[in-house]
Amino acid sequence: MLYDRTYMRSPRLTNAGSLCDLIIFVLIGSFALQSLLGLLGQEEFVKHSFYLSVNGLTEGKVWTLLSYGLFHDGPIHLLFNILGIHFIARYTENQISRSNFLLLVSSSLMVGGLFWIFFNNNNNILLGCSAFVLCSLTFFCLKRPNEPVTLLLLFVIPVSLKPKYILLATLLIEVYGLSQSEITGFGSVAHSSHLGGMFCGGLAYLYLIGRLGFPIRIKFYRSNPSKSFKKQPPSKAGGFNYKVNFADNTNFSKEVDRILDKINEHGFGALTDTEKTSLEKAKKQFGKD
């Protein structure tokens, strides 16, 4: 298990409650409720109402794309995810805003669920928040690829590794498990959901470093042919500064050359008032640049 002290120095944990602690509390409470309903003979109700399945989605139970993350297949499954949230997801929470972190939790579960649906078009069910844990692991490893961390092998043996190697090994294991176990129908580990979470973590990292924008905004600029210059606020000298507003600098240069050629051939007096004004403004612009 990864161990990192960075989050312990975060002012967020001293000024506001940790969302990771809240998530852990909710998961424990959900598991207790799941166990209680199971003892009361209501396990099938929980399964059909909150676990993710192809049949459930076709019946309109779209909330199961999120609710499946609240329940787990036994205490060991729950324990591993809680440890992942405590040691890994807490770092992710410390790096982004609370609203973005909540968005990351929900989106990782939905993307992980959709990945699982794509590879499991049968009567299988999905439960557990492993997609979110793998999302956080991916974000952590991409954010700090070369800073060694301590991995407790079998929770006993400390091993120092660079996060980028941890991420690569995890990715290879999940891809191998998907192709050799999940797709072939052997094993019960939802590798496709894990890969969906990792994909979501990669997108979150790209968004953080500015390589990806949500929503995508495209700006279009339109020039005004009838207005070649844009008036700017008065300068300290009391005059005006002008900003050239030509859509094509090549056309602007040609226009200036044409005016200069006209001066050479016919003299300055041959210029129109518009040409004189344009030449004067161009001289101020070039002098400023």
LUMLUM-693626 format. One record per residue (C-alpha): residue number from 1; residue in three letters; y, x negated, z negated. Coordinates in steps of 0.001 Angstrom, whole numbers. Each point is the difference from the previous one (the first is absolute). Layout:
// LUMLUM-693626
   num   residuo         v         u         w
   NUM       ALA         Y         X         Z
...
//
This chain:
// LUMLUM-693626
   num   residuo         v         u         w
     1       MET         0         0         0
     2       LEU      3467     -1277       879
     3       TYR      2274      -921     -2870
     4       ASP      3733      -499       443
     5       ARG      2833      -154     -2542
     6       THR      2884       752      2340
     7       TYR       139      3698      -840
     8       MET       260      -820     -3726
     9       ARG      3496     -1383       579
    10       SER      1189      3057      1876
    11       PRO      2966      1821     -1560
    12       ARG     -1431      3224      1406
    13       LEU     -2775         4     -2549
    14       THR      2468      -272     -2840
    15       ASN      2478      2571      1254
    16       ALA     -2344      2592      1515
    17       GLY     -3602      1039      -236
    18       SER     -2490     -1597      2342
    19       LEU     -1345      2279      2702
    20       CYS     -3238     -1997       -23
    21       ASP      -511       905     -3654
    22       LEU       630      3637       862
    23       ILE     -2495      -151      2875
    24       ILE     -2634     -1556     -2261
    25       PHE       574      2724     -2596
    26       VAL      -351      2710      2680
    27       LEU     -3201     -1557      1353
    28       ILE     -1579      -146     -3444
    29       GLY      1013      3602      -676
    30       SER     -1369      1140      3371
    31       PHE     -3288     -1759      -635
    32       ALA      -258      1628     -3424
    33       LEU       645      3409      1570
    34       GLN     -2502      -764      2752
    35       SER     -2641      -905     -2583
    36       LEU       738      3076     -2101
    37       LEU      -269      2355      2955
    38       GLY     -3220     -1719       958
    39       LEU     -1445       715     -3446
    40       LEU      1061      3639       415
    41       GLY     -1823       254      3313
    42       GLN      3184         0      2112
    43       GLU      -619     -3274      1825
    44       GLU      -373      1776      3359
    45       PHE      3362      1690      -522
    46       VAL      1719     -3360      -468
    47       LYS     -1870     -1455      2963
    48       HIS       944      2739      2456
    49       SER      3549       407     -1284
    50       PHE      1221     -3581      -445
    51       TYR     -2325     -2519      1689
    52       LEU       799      -991      3574
    53       SER     -2395      1125      2717
    54       VAL       108       939      3667
    55       ASN     -1086      3525      -820
    56       GLY      2714       344     -2626
    57       LEU      2733      -996      2452
    58       THR     -1292      2397      2639
    59       GLU       238      2722     -2652
    60       GLY      3670      -828      -536
    61       LYS      -297     -2007     -3219
    62       VAL      2609     -2543      1043
    63       TRP       836      -846     -3622
    64       THR     -3348     -1778      -252
    65       LEU      1585     -2891      1942
    66       LEU      1689      -797     -3315
    67       SER     -2071      1679     -2693
    68       TYR     -3144     -2006       792
    69       GLY      1711     -3043     -1500
    70       LEU       100      1633     -3434
    71       PHE     -3775        74      -467
    72       HIS     -2650     -2701      -118
    73       ASP     -3719      -385       387
    74       GLY      -765     -1170     -3512
    75       PRO      1710     -2144     -2662
    76       ILE      -658     -3331      1781
    77       HIS      1761      1235      3110
    78       LEU      2927      1154     -2139
    79       LEU       111     -3256     -1974
    80       PHE       252     -2196      3097
    81       ASN      2849      2073      1411
    82       ILE      1851        27     -3316
    83       LEU      -246     -3782      -204
    84       GLY      1259      -281      3570
    85       ILE      2966      2227      -775
    86       HIS       811     -1850     -3221
    87       PHE      -164     -3538      1394
    88       ILE       886       453      3692
    89       ALA      1884      3247       614
    90       ARG      2382      -796     -2854
    91       TYR      1352     -2938      2015
    92       THR       601      2305      2972
    93       GLU      1824      2461     -2238
    94       ASN      2263     -2824     -1161
    95       GLN       961      -899      3571
    96       ILE      1102      3380      1343
    97       SER      1903      3029     -1240
    98       ARG     -1720      2732     -2007
    99       SER       351      2519      2817
   100       ASN     -1437     -2438      2545
   101       PHE     -2832      -844     -2369
   102       LEU      -920      3672      -348
   103       LEU       180       303      3775
   104       LEU     -2309     -3001       292
   105       VAL     -2524      1553     -2391
   106       SER      -142      3270      1918
   107       SER        77     -1540      3473
   108       SER     -2749     -2521      -813
   109       LEU     -2259      2821     -1198
   110       MET       719      2100      3083
   111       VAL      -431     -2868      2452
   112       GLY     -3172     -1117     -1771
   113       GLY     -1292      3568       135
   114       LEU       788       351      3695
   115       PHE     -1729     -3301       783
   116       TRP     -3046      1246     -1895
   117       ILE        49      3341      1845
   118       PHE        35     -1848      3323
   119       PHE     -3235     -1834      -804
   120       ASN     -1738      2760     -1984
   121       ASN      -337      3231      1929
   122       ASN     -2804      1349     -2158
   123       ASN      -485      1662     -3374
   124       ASN       914     -3070     -2045
   125       ILE      2713       106     -2646
   126       LEU      2645     -2513     -1019
   127       LEU      1459      -533     -3463
   128       GLY      1814     -2797     -1822
   129       CYS      3340     -1806       397
   130       SER     -1425     -3227      1407
   131       ALA      2168       365      3116
   132       PHE      3098      -327     -2179
   133       VAL     -1430     -3043     -1807
   134       LEU      -784     -1722      3319
   135       CYS      3456       936      1267
   136       SER      1558     -1724     -3018
   137       LEU     -2258     -3028       424
   138       THR      1070      -365      3627
   139       PHE      3674       284      -898
   140       PHE      -400     -2566     -2782
   141       CYS     -1810     -2510      2213
   142       LEU      2472       324      2873
   143       LYS      2975      -297     -2332
   144       ARG     -1319     -3130     -1744
   145       PRO     -2505     -1553      2424
   146       ASN       140     -3581     -1284
   147       GLU       611       388     -3732
   148       PRO     -3338      -613     -1762
   149       VAL     -1273      2745     -2294
   150       THR     -2890        50     -2420
   151       LEU     -3021      2044       993
   152       LEU     -2418       766     -2825
   153       LEU     -3343      -222      1730
   154       LEU     -2414      2434     -1668
   155       PHE      2838       499     -2535
   156       VAL      -985     -3340     -1579
   157       ILE       459     -2994      2323
   158       PRO      3660      -780       860
   159       VAL       525     -1079      3606
   160       SER      3396      -849      1542
   161       LEU       478      1148      3584
   162       LYS      2873       592      2373
   163       PRO       570      3720       635
   164       LYS      -217      -414      3767
   165       TYR     -3628     -1119      -353
   166       ILE      -737      2892     -2333
   167       LEU      1439      2414      2557
   168       LEU     -1961     -1557      2862
   169       ALA     -3250       114     -1958
   170       THR       620      3610     -1008
   171       LEU       749       994      3571
   172       LEU     -3184     -1653      1301
   173       ILE     -2094      1664     -2701
   174       GLU      1440      3435       755
   175       VAL      -423      -352      3766
   176       TYR     -3572     -1214      -460
   177       GLY      -750      2827     -2425
   178       LEU      1452      2560      2403
   179       SER     -2020     -1193      2975
   180       GLN     -3257      -820     -1762
   181       SER      -108      2551     -2797
   182       GLU      2305      2984       280
   183       ILE      -300       704      3725
   184       THR     -3763      -428       -55
   185       GLY      -308      2448     -2883
   186       PHE     -1154     -2471     -2659
   187       GLY      1888      -536     -3233
   188       SER      2550      2138     -1767
   189       VAL      3096     -2242        83
   190       ALA      2865      1447      2051
   191       HIS       991     -3171      1846
   192       SER      1967      2007      2561
   193       SER      2207      1413     -2755
   194       HIS       554     -3502     -1351
   195       LEU      1055     -1195      3448
   196       GLY      2395      2935       275
   197       GLY      1584     -1013     -3282
   198       MET       293     -3600      1171
   199       PHE      1642      1183      3203
   200       CYS      2520      1980     -2039
   201       GLY       694     -3037     -2193
   202       GLY       706     -2071      3084
   203       LEU      2489      2581      1244
   204       ALA      1697        46     -3405
   205       TYR       417     -3776       117
   206       LEU      1470       120      3518
   207       TYR      2426      2665     -1167
   208       LEU      1051     -2119     -2979
   209       ILE       827     -3053      2118
   210       GLY      1902      2086      2531
   211       ARG     -2496      -195      2866
   212       LEU      -635      3742       -77
   213       GLY      2344      2930      -473
   214       PHE      -709      3569     -1106
   215       PRO      1205      2052      1693
   216       ILE       583     -2040      3135
   217       ARG      3656       145       974
   218       ILE      1162      -847      3515
   219       LYS      3732      -345       602
   220       PHE      1548       573      3409
   221       TYR      3433     -1347       882
   222       ARG      2141      1578      2690
   223       SER      3003     -1713      1506
   224       ASN      3139      1815      1080
   225       PRO      1024     -1256      3464
   226       SER      3481      1446      -349
   227       LYS       675     -1984     -3168
   228       SER      -631     -3709       295
   229       PHE      1394      -986     -3376
   230       LYS      -355      1402     -3466
   231       LYS      2947      -107     -2341
   232       GLN      -658     -1674     -3360
   233       PRO      1889       220     -3328
   234       PRO      3325     -1908      -150
   235       SER      -235     -3727      -639
   236       LYS      1900     -1838     -2736
   237       ALA      2591     -1085      2553
   238       GLY       940      3617       611
   239       GLY     -1461       227      3515
   240       PHE     -3308      1398      1163
   241       ASN     -3371     -1561       611
   242       TYR     -2092      1299      2852
   243       LYS     -3729       117       453
   244       VAL     -1384      -128      3514
   245       ASN     -2162      3048       596
   246       PHE     -1529      -812      3377
   247       ALA     -3614      1002       424
   248       ASP      -559     -2995      2251
   249       ASN      1761     -3312      -676
   250       THR      -700     -1043      3572
   251       ASN      2122      2878      1347
   252       PHE      2758      -911     -2455
   253       SER        84     -3604      1251
   254       LYS       133      1194      3582
   255       GLU      2933      2266      -809
   256       VAL      1912     -2867     -1620
   257       ASP      -750     -2256      2981
   258       ARG      1243      2692      2362
   259       ILE      3300       278     -1884
   260       LEU       450     -3789       -36
   261       ASP      -720      -222      3729
   262       LYS      2600      2686       618
   263       ILE      2550     -2023     -1967
   264       ASN      -771     -3114      2054
   265       GLU       369      1850      3280
   266       HIS      2885      2379      -677
   267       GLY      1585     -1155     -3229
   268       PHE       175      1567     -3457
   269       GLY      2450      2621      1223
   270       ALA     -2654      1543      2213
   271       LEU     -2036      1148     -3002
   272       THR        37      3622     -1038
   273       ASP       925      1004     -3535
   274       THR     -3687       655      -748
   275       GLU     -1016     -3450      1263
   276       LYS      2776     -1662     -2014
   277       THR     -1083      1815     -3142
   278       SER     -3654      -868       576
   279       LEU       836     -3657       606
   280       GLU      2129      -185     -3149
   281       LYS     -2735      1561     -2123
   282       ALA     -2625     -2276      1528
   283       LYS      2139     -3065      -839
   284       LYS       206      1156     -3632
   285       GLN     -3747       600       -95
   286       PHE      -848     -3408      1431
   287       GLY      2482     -1634     -2330
   288       LYS     -1685      1707     -2966
   289       ASP     -3460     -1072      1095
//
